[in-house]
Amino acid sequence: MIDLHVFPSPWPFNPSPFCLKAETYCRLAGIEFRTVDSLPLRAPRGKLPFLSDGPEKIPDSALIIGYLKQRFGDRLDQGLDAAQRAKGHLIRRCCEESLYFVILYERWIDPDGWKVIKPALFGAAPPLVRDAVAAKARRGVRRALHGQGYGRYAPREVVAHGAADLEALSASIAPGGFALGERPTSYDATLYAFLTNILDVPVETPLKAAAQKYPELSSYLARMRAHLDQKTEATKS
């Protein structure tokens, strides 16, 4: 059995888009796995997710997907042409190299987001260390965002960047379909994970409000959930 080590989840989905991406890829590809709640300090590179397959320990969601393609075959992307792969690459990079940092900003820096995220992520910690651990983690995120750049912006500027990403993603989704067409691919694992972590979080944020302006994003999530449910039922039978 393959073990996928992820952050503990206070919600019906994993609060890390990268952990949810790896989970979603396995579900789309029909790969049997189990999730294991873990901590970053136990991971090969100090980050989650990572995958355990016997003695193999694979860090990073992109490397995990690459490993699974080698191990089980490319079940989702083998029919894609160069133009489709290029578009998928751009969608993935938009999510992971821009939109991700807007999500971090709204959760960890914005006071309204922090009120929800702090108890969700650190509520299970012992009371005597909860505040100290949360404050240390928040300082780390603040430093990372400052280095990346968004931590130097005004809140409205950060949201404007995220809103532009969401507009582009909405326009790129095939009408009534998925990221690249009529069937899901590995790139949908990324898109689904990020949109879920914007539209389904139990906190109202400017980024969530921006996403709600594009009905295609919510419709896409509904199609993905239906497809994933069908895959789950097929696996059970």
C-alpha positions, 0 to 999 in steps of 0.5 A, a space after each residue: 500500500 502506498 502511503 501519502 503523508 499529508 497535513 492533518 485536515 480540519 475540513 472535508 478536504 486537505 487545507 494544503 493545495 499541494 497535499 490535495 493535489 497529490 490525493 486527487 491525482 491518485 484518485 483520478 488515476 485509480 491508484 490505491 493509496 492511504 493518507 497518513 497525517 504527518 508533520 513537515 519535520 518528518 518529511 524528506 525535504 521538511 515539506 508535505 506531502 511526501 509519498 512512501 512506497 516501501 523503502 522509497 520516500 518521494 517528496 514534492 507533489 510534482 515528483 510524486 506524480 512523476 514517480 506514480 507515472 513511472 510506477 503505474 503508467 501515465 494513465 491520465 496524460 498519455 494522449 495529450 499533444 504538445 499544445 495541451 501539455 503547454 497549456 496544462 503547464 501554464 495552468 499549473 504554474 499559475 496556481 502554484 507560483 502565483 495564486 498559492 501565495 495569495 492564498 497564503 497571504 489571506 490565510 496567514 497575514 490577513 487578520 480575518 483569515 488568521 482568525 479561522 486558520 489558527 484554530 483550524 490548524 493549531 487547535 489540537 495542540 496543547 494549550 501551553 504551546 498552541 499560541 507559541 507554535 502558531 506565532 512561530 509558523 506565522 512569522 515563517 510564512 510572513 518571511 516567505 511572503 516578504 521574500 517572494 514579494 506579495 508580503 510587500 504589497 498592500 492587501 488590495 494589490 495582493 487580491 488584484 493579482 489573485 483575481 487576475 489569475 482566477 479570471 484567466 483560469 476561468 477563461 481557460 477551462 473548457 466549457 462544460 469540461 475540464 482543464 484541457 478538454 472533455 476528460 480530466 488529466 493530471 493538470 486537473 489535480 492541481 486546478 481542483 486542489 487550488 480552487 477547492 482551497 479558495 471556494 470551499 474554505 469556511 471563511 469569507 475572503 476577498 479572493 473567495 469573493 473574486 472566485 464567486 464572480 466566475 460561475 464556471 469555476 464553481 461548475 468546474 468543481 461540481 464536475 470534478 466532484 462528480 467525476 471523483 465520486 464515480 471513480 470512487 464507486 467504480 473502485 469499490 465495485 
